[in-house]
Amino acid sequence: MLFHCAKCGAELTPDLTRLPELPAPDPDHRDRAHHAPPTVPRGAWALVPDSDDPRAPGLPRAAPGVRVLHPEDVPTLRERGHGRNLEGCCGPHGGNGPNLACPCGCLVATLLADCLGPWEVRLHPLRTWAHDPAGA
């Protein structure tokens, strides 16, 4: 599955494989300084469950259709914002809305990269669209 910006159509990701569910976090594992391990492996994506997310209790409930990706699978997105949407201890906690922009400038995703929560990118369901290159 390829993900695109809804405003300009730019391709935001490589071809990614859908996981059947969002993986459970491993609270004892850290593979990056000051970050939790990534929520999903590189090359994969998953839907946020349609319920409160126990991995990130400070975040508002995710809207239906939010897709979770590995932060390194969105190489063209750049942090953009100021103040509230980039707040966090060691990185943005993601609780204040989208903070990653497409090269066209449209805020399309939220980076969660604080030491107290998951390490992931959440694609905004109305600001991005998906395309299956295999046509399935």
Secondary structure, DSSP 4 states (H G I P E B T S, - for coil): -EEEETTT--B-S---EEPSSPPPP-TT---BTTBPPBSS-TTEEEEPPSS--TT-TTSPPPPTT-EEE-GGG-TT-EE---GGGG--SSS--STTS--EE-TTS-EEEEEE--TTS-BEEEE-TTTEEEE-TT--
